[in-house]
Amino acid sequence: MTIDEFKNVDLRVAKIVSAERIEGSEKLLKLSVLAGDTDEVGGVVPRQVVAGIGKMYDPESLVGRSVVIVANLEPRKLMGVESRGMILAAHDQDGNPVVIGVELDVPPGSKIS
């Protein structure tokens, strides 16, 4: 990947406002995040993201956390639920996903460069 291609990746801070398990999946969670999206009159609109982190995280433990997302992926359905982004995670020594968080108070929607 060239630096110009990397510049096209829209990485943003997103605040998780709700999280729930997707019925029929141990792994998938449906998250509602604030990522700087607005409606036609400028009101804040949440974005739905599906993440494969359900084996490591209880949904309630994620609410209020700020994470990093890829915001400009094409929407994709996972188990019939549309996802409009991807939560970034690393893997621990056992191969389990660890969500990449933002520790300081950074506004949702802030671009990461």
N, C-alpha and C positions, 0 to 999 in steps of 0.2 A: 504494500500500500504506500502510495506517495504521500507527502505532507499535504498536498492539495486535496487528495481523496480524504485524508483524515479530517481536514477542515470542514468537510461536508457532513461529518457525524455530529448531530445535535445532542450534546450531553448537557443535562440540566439537573439542578437540585429539585427534588420533588418531596413534598410532605405527605405522608400516608394519613388519610383521614378516616378510612374504614378498611377493614380486611375481613374476609370470610372464606371458608373452605368451599371448594367446588364439589358438589355432590358427585360421588362416584370416583373421586380421586384422592389418594393420600398425599400426593405431591403438590397439586396445584392450588394456589390461593388467588382469589379475585380481590384486587386492591383498587381503591379509589384514591387518587393522588391529586394534589394541587401542584401543577408544573408550569404555571404561567399562562395557561390557556384562558381566553376570554370569549364571551359571546359578542354579538354585533353591537351591543350598547356598552361594552367594556366591563361587564360583570364577570367575576371569577367563575370558571367552569371546571369541575373535576374531570379527570381523565381516568379511564378504566385500563388497568394493566393486569395481566395474568402472569404469575410468577411461580416457578417450580421450586418453591422453598418450603412447602408445607410439612415436610418431614422434620425439618430443623426448627421451625418457628410456629408458635401458637399465634393465630391471627391477632388476638388482643395485644400481644407484646409488640406488635409492629405499629399500632396506631400512635400517631404523634411523632414518629421517627422521620428524620430527613435522610433521604437516600439519593443515589445517582441513577438516572435513567437515560436510555437512548430514546429520544423523543421523536425522531423522524423515520422510524421504521414503518413500512406499510402495515395497516391493520391486518391482524391474523386471528382466526378462530381456533381456540384450543378447547376441546370437549364442548363445542357449541357456544363458547363464551368469547366475545371479541376482546382482543388485547390491542391497545394503542401505544405500545412502547415496551421496553425491556428494562427490568431492574438489574443493575450490575452487581455481581457477586464474585468473590474469590472462592477457592476451595481449601478447606483445612487439610491437615495431614491424612485424614481418613476419607477425603474426597467429598465431604459435606459442604454445601453452599453456605457462605458467610456473606451476608449483605454488606455492601460498601456503604457506609454511612457518612454523614457530614456532622462533625462535632460542634462547630461554631454556629451561631445564629445567622444563617444565610437565607435570604428570602426565597420561597418556592419560585421556580422558574428561572433562577439565576443560571446563566450559561457557564459551562465549565470549559476553560480553554487551556 
